[in-house]
Amino acid sequence: MKIHIEDTIRDVAPSLLVVTVEADVTNAETTDELWALLERAVADIGSVTELADINKRPGIRATREVYKALGKEPNRYRPSSEALNRRAVKGMELYRINALVDLINIVSLLSGYSIGGFDADKIEGDTLALGVGREGEPFEAIGRGQLNICGLPVYRDTVGGIGTPTSDNERTKLDLFTSRLLMCINIYGEEMPVDDVVGMTVGLLEKYADAKNITVNYHRP
């Protein structure tokens, strides 16, 4: 999958790095072993992080700054990594979804990066354009209904928006029938080293989603 970063994003996030991970996968219900890893990540974050410090994590802070530069209020439309961290610190239970979603949540929690996870077979075309949401642009967020994406960074295929750092779209969401995965790791400001993030991601995919034909690519403005 090609990623085209539009000038509207390049202007406010010149140091952005998008890491894409593509793989043939076998999705399944989350095993107890994988869930235990997620619970451990939640406990680790909760034990070392205060609620007031979450938005100071470098990856989260940089994403919030991009929101502000685009005119979006990050306290109202929190990046997904921030929302996950807040649940962890507050002691709120996370939802058990499926292996792919839950392993992505582990990576996002520990790295501080918002990550889009898409069923690649549901994406129209071979290029995603990363631009800015427009006023009135339709976007059915997973589990949230219509989301006002005006001012949010948004990935679009030839049909429309499929993902923002706040939420992905129902149309391309991961389910138990997903056999081809596309992950977009959005690094607006570096926190966990990129090689460590990729290594953790690939390891989890191989162990818990029987990932094959894994391709990792790096996209900059």
N, C-alpha and C positions, 0 to 999 in steps of 0.2 A: 504494500500500500504506500503510495506517495503522499507526502504531507506538504501542502502549499501554505506557507505562513504569509498572510496578507499584510500590507503596509500598516493597517490600523493596529495590528498587534505588534509588529516590528517597532513601531514608533514608541510604544509604551513599555515594551519588554525586549530590548535589544539583546539581553543576555539569556533569553529563553532557550532551553534545550528540551526538545520533545524526544523521548526515547520510545520507539515502537517495538513491541514484542509480538510476533505472529507465530502461531503454532497450530498444528493439528492436535486436537485434544479429545479426551473422553470425559465429559462432565458427569457428575454423579451427586447424590446426596452427600452432604458433608459428613465425613467419618468422625468418630469420637476423637481419634488421634489428631486430626486437623483442627477440630473445634478446641481441643486442649491447647494447641499452639496459639489460637486466637485468644483464648482466655488468658494465657500467659502473657501475650503481648499487651492485653488490656491491663493486667495487673502490673506489669513493668512500667507502663506509661503512668498509671495511676499512682504508683509509689514514688515517682521522682518528679512529678509535674504538678504545679499548682494551677488552678483554673485560670487565674489572671495571667499566667505565663504562656498559655497555649498559643496565643496569637503573636508571641514573640519568637516562636520557633522559626528559624530562617526560611524554610520552605513555605510555611504558612504565612509568615509576615510578607514575603515577597509577592505571594499570590494576592493577598489583601491589598497591597499597594497598587497592583495592576487593576484590580476592581475599582479602587478609588480614582485612578487616573482615567478610567473609562466612564466614570460617573455613577458607579454602582456602589451601594452601601453594603460593605462586607459583613456588618453585624446582622443584617436582615437576610442576606443571601450568602451564608457562610460557605467557604470551600469545603468539599466533602471531607478532606483530611482533618480540618479543624472540627467539623461536626463529630467525626469519629473520636477524636481526642477528647472532646468535651464529654461525650458519653462515658468514655473510660474513666476520666477523672471524677465525674459525678457518681460513678458506681452504677451506671445504668446498663442493663444487659443489652448486648447487640443482638440483632436478628440473625438466626441461622438460616441461610438462603440455599446455597449450593456450593460445591467445592470451588468453582472458579471465582465466584463473588467473594467467598470468605477468605480465600488465599490472597486475593487482591486487597481486601481490607487489612490483612496482616501487614502487607508491604506498605500500605498507605499509613497505617498507624505508626509503624516503626521509622519510616523514612521522613514523614511530614509532607509527602507529596500527594496531591490529588491525582487520581488515576482513573482514566476512562477504560471500561471493559466492554467490548462490543462483540457480537456475533458477526464475524466477517462476511458470512454468507448472506446476511441481511442488508449489507451496505451496498448501495447502488453506485457503480463506477469504481475506478481504480485509484482515485485521488480524493483525499479529504482536504478541504480548505479550512484553515483556522482563521476566523475573522471575529467580528463583534456582532452580537445579537441586535436586531432591529426592533423598533417600536411595533408592537402588534404581531411579531413573528410567532407563529404557532410552535409550541414545544410541549409535548406530553411527557413530563418528568416521571420517572419510575416511582410509583407509590405516592405521587404528590399531585397528579392531575396537571392542568395547564400551568406552566411556570413562565413568569415574565423574564425572558432572557435578554431584554434590551439592556445593553451595556455589559453583558457578560461575554467573555471569550467563548466561542462556540465552534465546534467542528461540524462542517456540513458536507454531505455527499450530494449527489445530483438531485435528490429529492428535497432535502432540507436538513435542519439541525439534528445531530445525533448525540452530542455530548457537550457538557460544560464542566468546569471544575466543581460546580455545585451539584449537578445531577446529570445522569445520562437519560436518554430517551427510551420510552417503552418499545419503539419500533425496532431497535437494534439490540435490545437487552439480552443478556446471557441467560439461557435456560438449560434444562436437562438434555435438550436435543442439540445444543451447540456442539459442533465438531471442528470449527475453525475459529480461533480466537485472535482478536486484535486488542492489544493493550496500548494505551497512550499514557506514558508517565510524564506529567507536566512539571518540569523543573524551572520555575520562575526565579528561584534563588537556591543555590546549592546548600544542602544540609548533609544528608547521608551521601558519601561518595558514590558517584555514578556506578562504578564497577561493583560496589557492594550491593547496590539496589538490583542491578542486573543479575548478579550471582544468586541473590536470595530469590528473586522472581523465577529464574530458570529452575533452580533447585526445587521450589515448591510445585511448579508446573509439572516437572518430570515425575515427582513422587506422588502427587495427589490428583493429577489430571492426565497421566500417562502421555505427556506431551512429546510429540515427534516433529521433525522438520522445523525446528525453532529458528527463527530469523530475528535478529536484533539490529535495528538501524537508529541512527542519530540524526536529528533534524534541527537546524538552527535558522534563525531569520536571515 
